[in-house]
């Protein structure tokens, strides 16, 4: 049930992803109705159903009969599956307290937003080795605002909850430090996330200076900061490790098969995206497994 709802939301977001990625690459405005890239005919509302329209039109433009990119279908389906999986995984019952429902919904929206931005940047970096500022910079801002709202909500709720009862009021200042201690514990991951963003961004920045711009670009700095903020500590650091690991294996594969030679650049963004998705979905499992390796 949750999974299918997520899939439906995901395929709609998937068509948004494709538009954002295409228009970033062609440097066109994000606003305005979708149109056929070949004949420029504006699309009607019934041409805009994700997946369904593509199938009904047999992959051709209704107006000029030109073939539509199969990429529409792929991006919509992949985004649908990712968001569906996210919803399915974050299943929660509505019988939990109202406070938890709201914060669970906010966290789900936060993660869905993360997935959408990741898929857009995966596409642009893969196709043109380009991480557009007009996607990644607003995303960093939205990420920080979202995280702030969720954190403040939890702290304000705790305060209201405590002040609602006689016993609770005794836990508030000046009687007790209970509230301060718990508010601090809620705020801690928030500050760690910001710090992780600065740390990863700074790390990439350092790599650019050391390698004199070979290998990494300014886009990776911003994408790294975004991932740090969205995944937090230590998840984002694991995402980084996974990205380096999968990137190295893939790069080695390309060199062995003769598709690239050593020193030739491959975009790093797609690996950052893959590492982030792995941590978003299986973060706890991966961290547990890693910790067991050491013991
Ligand atoms: Zn057309």
Boltz pocket constraint, residues with backbone or C-beta under 6 A from the ligand:
constraints:
  - pocket:
      binder: B
      contacts: [[A, 36], [A, 37], [A, 38], [A, 39], [A, 40], [A, 41], [A, 61], [A, 62], [A, 63], [A, 64], [A, 65], [A, 66]]
      max_distance: 6.0
